Amino acid sequence: MGLSTLETVLLQLRPDSLNLVLAELDILSLLRFSRSSTCLRSIYFCYKETAWDPVKSYQRWFNHPAAFRRLLRRTNAVISGSFALQFFDRSYYPDSDMDIYLRCAGAMDVCRWLTTEGYRYVKSDKSYKHVPLQHQGHIQKAVKNNSTLNRPLLGVYNFKKTLASSTGYIEQLLIQVIVVDIDPIEHILFGFHSTAVINFLTADDAISVFPRSTFIHRLSYISSTQLGNSNRFPTWRSKYERRGFTFMDGFSRPNNHFLVTGPRFVMDRFCWHIHFRNEPFRDLKRPYYGDHNLKLHFEILTRSSGVVAEGAYIRVAEPLIWR
């Protein structure tokens, strides 16, 4: 059987032109495109290598993106927040920052490396006023066991870099190094405010836990355990509503059509998993905390369970505890 007109046209395009064409398709259309024929599936796989290439995303932030990947691997750090959402969505949010989550052992490595990339430390929140390279306040909090359910962060360190383009455009890049008291993937699963931001990148993988509701239906189910009537419209909610998301909260009419409830695990069939190609020069040093547990189990509980926080729609919880 010969090629279709569409296949013939696409195969004649230059790679950069082909990428521009496919970038106009939303995720659902792109999936349908990839399943239409063997030829189109091959074209999709070529596009996929470019569209979801972490090095391409890191090049805006770092002079040495491959070294950054090795740093992520050695420190067991993960990237989440707006950066991860943009990565999966193939979108761009002006003035958004990069959030790096990690445990104590790798925090100083990351902070020092950022300074070699031209970033400077910027004081911000009064709770984290110490300079990380001098006082290491996150270690003091960890030793004293000062973190709590409502304040699970051991340290938040802001780094900024100013870039000037040849056209005179000035851009401020902001990176937050966020030190947490548990595995950062657990922190993202059980501590984030809603499902649209439960996405993350490790050195070798990118995972979205709620891809269908997030990237196809643009819904975000509020899962925070720290909400109440007085905090129904926090700033993060307004920010993501401006980005096109509709929130389902404790005041919304029940609608679980796009939500899989019950027991789940990271990298199950409901997740979107992208495995990155190996680097040519892989760091063979053992990560500080061993390999990531990418099959972490959790449970999606609805309001009928009686354990969902006031104002939230669901609870993302450790399995078997809340039944």
LINVENPE-V833327 format. One record per residue. SS is DSSP state (alpha for helix, beta for strand, coil for the rest). PHI is phi in degrees with one decimal (999 if undefined). D_FIRST is the distance of its C-alpha to the first C-alpha in Angstrom with 1 decimal. Layout:
SS_PHI_D_FIRST, SS_PHI_D_FIRST
This chain:
coil_999_0.0, coil_-76.4_3.8, coil_-76.3_6.8, coil_-76.0_9.1, alpha_-60.4_12.5, alpha_-60.9_14.2, alpha_-62.0_12.3, alpha_-63.0_13.0, alpha_-63.5_16.6, alpha_-64.9_17.3, alpha_-69.3_16.3, alpha_-86.9_18.6, coil_-78.0_21.5, coil_-67.0_24.3, alpha_-54.9_24.8, alpha_-67.9_27.9, alpha_-68.9_26.3, alpha_-62.5_23.3, alpha_-63.3_26.0, alpha_-64.9_27.9, alpha_-65.3_25.0, alpha_-71.1_24.3, alpha_-65.7_28.0, coil_-78.9_28.3, coil_-82.9_26.4, coil_-74.3_28.6, alpha_-60.4_28.1, alpha_-64.2_26.6, alpha_-64.3_24.1, alpha_-66.0_23.2, alpha_-66.0_22.7, alpha_-63.3_20.4, alpha_-57.9_18.5, alpha_-68.5_18.1, coil_-98.5_16.9, coil_-78.1_14.1, coil_-164.2_11.3, alpha_-63.1_11.6, alpha_-64.4_11.5, alpha_-66.9_14.2, alpha_-65.6_16.1, alpha_-64.7_16.5, alpha_-62.9_17.7, alpha_-60.2_20.0, alpha_-64.8_21.5, alpha_-65.5_22.3, alpha_-64.8_24.0, alpha_-57.6_25.8, alpha_-62.9_27.5, alpha_-90.8_29.1, alpha_-64.1_29.8, coil_-117.7_31.6, coil_-96.6_33.2, alpha_-63.4_36.9, alpha_-61.5_38.1, alpha_-61.4_36.9, alpha_-70.6_38.8, alpha_-77.2_41.9, coil_-62.0_42.1, coil_-68.0_43.8, coil_-99.6_46.4, coil_-134.0_47.1, coil_-76.5_47.4, coil_-129.5_46.3, alpha_-62.9_43.5, alpha_-65.6_42.8, alpha_-65.2_46.6, alpha_-65.2_46.4, alpha_-61.5_43.7, alpha_-64.9_46.0, alpha_-64.3_48.8, alpha_-58.3_47.0, alpha_-66.6_46.3, alpha_-68.5_49.9, alpha_-97.5_51.5, coil_58.9_49.1, coil_-81.0_48.8, beta_-131.0_46.1, beta_-107.8_45.2, beta_-140.0_45.0, alpha_70.6_46.1, alpha_-62.0_44.6, alpha_-60.7_43.0, alpha_-65.2_40.8, alpha_-62.3_40.0, alpha_-64.3_38.9, alpha_-59.6_36.9, alpha_-68.5_34.7, alpha_-82.2_34.7, coil_54.8_33.9, coil_-122.2_36.9, coil_-140.7_40.3, coil_-107.8_43.7, coil_-58.4_46.4, coil_68.4_49.5, coil_-80.6_48.0, coil_-106.1_49.2, beta_-114.1_47.9, beta_-106.1_49.4, beta_-109.5_49.7, beta_-106.1_50.9, beta_-162.5_52.6, coil_-92.0_55.5, alpha_-56.0_58.8, alpha_-58.5_58.1, alpha_-100.5_55.6, alpha_-62.1_57.1, alpha_-66.8_59.3, alpha_-58.8_56.5, alpha_-66.7_54.3, alpha_-61.7_57.2, alpha_-65.3_58.3, alpha_-64.2_54.8, alpha_-61.2_54.4, alpha_-66.8_57.6, alpha_-71.4_56.3, coil_-93.9_53.3, coil_93.9_55.8, coil_-85.2_56.2, beta_-121.6_59.7, beta_-72.9_61.0, beta_-125.8_62.0, coil_-69.2_64.5, coil_-144.0_63.5, coil_-59.1_64.2, alpha_-61.8_67.8, alpha_-69.4_66.8, alpha_-129.7_65.1, coil_-80.0_67.5, coil_-71.6_67.8, coil_-84.8_66.2, alpha_-60.8_63.8, alpha_-74.2_64.6, alpha_-109.1_68.3, alpha_-109.1_68.9, coil_49.8_65.8, alpha_-60.6_66.6, alpha_-64.8_63.6, alpha_-70.6_65.1, alpha_-60.5_68.4, alpha_-66.4_66.9, alpha_-66.2_64.9, alpha_-64.4_68.1, alpha_-81.9_70.1, coil_55.4_67.4, coil_-87.5_67.7, coil_-75.5_64.2, coil_-136.0_63.9, coil_-58.9_61.3, coil_-82.8_61.8, coil_-134.2_62.1, coil_-83.8_59.7, beta_-90.7_59.5, beta_-92.3_61.6, beta_-174.2_61.0, beta_-131.6_59.0, beta_-118.8_59.0, beta_-97.5_57.8, beta_-128.0_56.7, beta_-125.1_56.1, beta_-142.0_54.9, beta_-101.4_55.1, beta_-116.4_52.4, beta_-122.5_52.8, coil_-84.5_49.9, coil_-66.4_50.4, coil_-88.7_50.5, coil_94.9_53.4, coil_-74.2_51.6, beta_-102.5_53.5, beta_-126.7_51.6, beta_-103.3_53.3, beta_-99.3_51.3, beta_-119.8_52.8, beta_-119.7_52.1, beta_-106.3_53.8, beta_-96.9_54.5, beta_-112.0_55.1, beta_-94.7_56.9, beta_-115.9_56.6, coil_-93.9_58.5, coil_-138.1_55.6, coil_-52.1_52.1, alpha_-59.6_50.4, alpha_-68.0_47.4, alpha_-63.4_49.9, alpha_-60.2_51.6, alpha_-66.2_48.4, alpha_-63.2_47.6, alpha_-96.5_51.1, alpha_-117.4_52.7, coil_-77.0_50.3, coil_-73.5_51.0, beta_-160.5_47.6, alpha_-70.2_44.1, alpha_-63.9_42.4, alpha_-104.9_44.1, coil_-88.0_43.5, beta_-136.8_41.0, beta_-158.1_41.8, beta_-119.1_40.8, coil_-100.8_42.1, coil_-64.2_41.8, coil_-120.1_38.6, beta_-145.3_37.2, beta_-126.1_36.8, beta_-135.4_37.2, beta_-112.2_37.4, coil_-84.5_39.1, coil_-127.2_38.4, alpha_-68.0_35.1, alpha_-65.5_34.1, alpha_-68.1_37.5, alpha_-76.8_37.9, alpha_-99.9_34.7, alpha_-102.4_33.0, coil_-101.8_36.2, coil_55.8_38.6, beta_-109.1_41.3, beta_-132.9_43.8, beta_-90.2_46.0, beta_-69.6_49.5, coil_-125.9_50.5, coil_-61.9_53.5, coil_-95.8_56.6, coil_-124.4_58.9, coil_-109.2_58.6, coil_-162.9_61.1, alpha_-59.9_61.9, alpha_-73.4_63.6, alpha_-125.0_60.4, coil_-71.5_57.8, coil_-125.9_56.5, coil_-70.1_56.7, alpha_-63.6_55.5, alpha_-63.5_52.3, alpha_-66.9_51.3, alpha_-61.1_51.9, alpha_-61.8_50.0, alpha_-79.8_46.8, alpha_-66.8_47.2, alpha_-64.7_47.1, coil_-89.1_43.8, coil_100.1_42.3, coil_-99.0_43.0, beta_-104.6_44.7, beta_-97.0_47.1, beta_-105.8_47.8, coil_-124.2_51.4, coil_-67.3_54.1, coil_-104.1_54.8, coil_-81.8_51.2, coil_-66.8_50.3, coil_-55.3_48.7, coil_-154.9_44.9, coil_-102.5_43.1, coil_-60.6_39.7, coil_-106.4_38.1, coil_-125.7_40.4, coil_-89.6_40.2, coil_-103.1_43.8, beta_91.3_45.4, beta_-67.0_45.0, beta_-146.3_42.4, beta_-149.3_42.0, coil_-61.1_40.6, coil_77.3_37.0, coil_-73.9_36.5, coil_-70.9_33.2, coil_-91.9_34.6, coil_-87.5_35.1, beta_-107.4_32.8, beta_-119.1_33.1, beta_-119.7_32.0, beta_-97.2_33.0, coil_-82.5_33.7, coil_-64.0_33.0, coil_-65.5_36.1, coil_-76.8_38.4, coil_-67.3_39.1, coil_-124.6_42.8, coil_-81.9_43.3, coil_-73.1_46.8, coil_-89.8_47.9, coil_-66.8_50.9, coil_-71.1_51.1, coil_-58.4_50.7, coil_-56.5_54.0, coil_-113.0_53.0, coil_75.0_50.5, coil_-76.7_46.8, coil_-62.1_45.7, coil_-87.5_45.5, coil_-90.7_42.0, coil_-123.3_42.2, coil_-65.1_45.3, beta_-87.4_45.9, beta_-154.1_47.1, beta_-137.5_47.5, beta_-101.7_46.8, beta_-109.4_49.8, beta_-96.5_50.3, alpha_-62.3_53.6, alpha_-65.5_54.3, alpha_-73.2_55.0, coil_82.9_58.1, coil_-117.8_57.5, coil_-80.5_55.4, coil_-63.1_57.5, coil_-59.5_59.0, coil_93.4_56.7, coil_-93.2_53.6, coil_-97.7_50.7, beta_-138.5_49.9, beta_-128.8_51.1, beta_-93.1_49.1, beta_-130.0_51.3, coil_-63.5_51.8, coil_-69.2_50.8, coil_71.4_53.2, coil_-79.9_56.2, coil_-101.9_56.3, coil_-77.0_55.6
